[in-house]
Structures are given as structure tokens and as C-alpha cells.
Amino acid sequence: MKATFTLKDRIALSNSLPTVGKYDELILREAVMKKISLSSEDLVTFKVTTADNGGMDWDHECKETWEYEFAANEANYICSQLKKRSNEGNLTIHHMNLYKTFIDLWQNE
């Protein structure tokens, strides 16, 4: 599956994937993170910082996008994590594009 990410998508997904779980899930997390993680250059270029509330802040004027190719098991993993957040009431406005991409589009292919 190909997906186009904004900077906000990359940050939101990076901050959403659990760091504790089953071994196979952590392997999938690692594979996804390897693709979408911000580089030290990205941090400078897009002015990514830690916000006062502990979250992340960035240059919200950034219009750049990145295209990533996800294997079926990686896309299914992302879908399961987004669905879990939604079911628990922990989905935020920052997840909307990701949810539309992975749940609405991927699940209906």
C-alpha cells in the first residue's frame, strides 16, 4: 500500500505506535518507524521541538509530503492501532488523515 504523509502525519503516527506489546507487533512497529521517523535534518528544517505541554510542535506551514510503501502486514498493524485508539476514545484531530488513509481507503481496497 502506498500512502502520502504530511509532516503532521509522520509525527502523529510516530507518537501513536505503542512501545510495549507482543514481539511480532514490536517488529512491525520497528519496520514502520524505520520508514517514517524524522531525521535530525528534518528536526532542523521543519523546526520540530517539544512543546510546553510535552507534545511536539513544528512548522505548521510545511506543505511537503512524503510517499511511503507499506507491506500488507504493516498497513494492517497501523489500522489496528488506529482502530484501538478510536475505540478507546484516544483518537485526536491529528490522526484524521491517517485514519482516512488507512481505515477508509486501505480497508476498502
C-alpha positions as CSV (number, residue, x, y, z in Angstrom):
1,M,0.0,0.0,0.0
2,K,1.3,3.4,-0.9
3,A,0.4,6.3,1.4
4,T,1.2,10.0,1.3
5,F,2.1,11.6,4.6
6,T,2.3,15.2,5.7
7,L,4.8,16.2,8.5
8,K,1.8,16.1,10.9
9,D,1.0,12.5,9.8
10,R,4.6,11.4,10.4
11,I,4.7,12.9,13.9
12,A,1.2,11.7,14.8
13,L,1.8,8.1,13.8
14,S,5.3,8.1,15.4
15,N,3.7,9.2,18.7
16,S,0.8,6.8,18.4
17,L,2.5,3.4,18.0
18,P,3.0,1.6,21.3
19,T,6.4,0.8,22.6
20,V,5.2,-2.2,24.6
21,G,3.5,-5.2,23.2
22,K,3.8,-8.6,21.6
23,Y,7.1,-9.4,19.9
24,D,5.6,-9.6,16.4
25,E,3.8,-6.2,16.9
26,L,7.1,-4.6,18.0
27,I,8.8,-5.9,14.9
28,L,6.1,-4.3,12.8
29,R,6.4,-1.1,14.8
30,E,10.1,-1.0,14.1
31,A,9.6,-1.5,10.4
32,V,7.1,1.3,10.2
33,M,9.2,3.6,12.3
34,K,12.2,3.0,10.1
35,K,10.2,4.4,7.2
36,I,8.5,7.4,8.8
37,S,10.9,8.6,11.6
38,L,12.2,12.1,11.4
39,S,15.8,12.6,10.7
40,S,18.0,15.1,12.6
41,E,17.9,17.2,9.4
42,D,14.1,17.1,9.4
43,L,14.0,18.4,13.0
44,V,16.0,21.4,12.0
45,T,14.4,22.0,8.6
46,F,10.8,21.8,9.9
47,K,11.5,23.4,13.3
48,V,10.3,20.3,15.3
49,T,10.5,21.0,19.0
50,T,9.0,19.8,22.3
51,A,6.0,22.0,23.1
52,D,5.3,23.4,26.6
53,N,2.6,20.8,27.1
54,G,5.0,18.0,26.5
55,G,3.8,17.3,22.9
56,M,5.5,18.2,19.7
57,D,5.5,21.4,17.8
58,W,6.6,22.0,14.2
59,D,6.4,24.4,11.3
60,H,2.7,24.2,10.6
61,E,3.3,26.0,7.2
62,C,5.1,22.9,5.9
63,K,3.4,21.7,2.8
64,E,5.9,19.0,1.9
65,T,4.7,15.4,1.6
66,W,6.4,12.0,1.6
67,E,5.2,8.8,0.0
68,Y,5.8,5.5,1.7
69,E,5.2,1.9,0.6
70,F,3.8,-0.3,3.4
71,A,3.6,-4.1,3.2
72,A,0.1,-5.5,3.9
73,N,1.1,-6.6,7.5
74,E,2.5,-3.1,8.2
75,A,-0.7,-1.4,6.9
76,N,-2.8,-3.9,8.9
77,Y,-0.8,-3.1,12.0
78,I,-1.3,0.6,11.6
79,C,-5.0,0.1,11.0
80,S,-5.3,-2.0,14.2
81,Q,-3.5,0.7,16.2
82,L,-5.7,3.5,14.9
83,K,-8.9,1.4,15.5
84,K,-7.7,0.7,19.0
85,R,-7.2,4.5,19.7
86,S,-10.6,5.2,18.2
87,N,-12.3,2.5,20.3
88,E,-10.7,3.8,23.4
89,G,-11.6,7.4,22.6
90,N,-8.0,8.4,22.2
91,L,-8.1,9.5,18.5
92,T,-7.1,13.1,18.0
93,I,-7.6,15.6,15.2
94,H,-4.0,14.9,14.3
95,H,-5.0,11.3,13.4
96,M,-7.8,12.2,11.0
97,N,-5.8,12.0,7.7
98,L,-4.1,8.8,8.9
99,Y,-7.5,7.3,9.8
100,K,-9.0,8.2,6.4
101,T,-6.0,6.8,4.6
102,F,-5.6,3.5,6.5
103,I,-9.1,2.7,7.7
104,D,-11.3,4.2,5.0
105,L,-9.0,3.5,1.9
106,W,-6.9,0.5,2.8
107,Q,-9.7,-1.5,4.5
108,N,-11.9,-0.9,1.4
109,E,-9.4,-1.9,-1.3
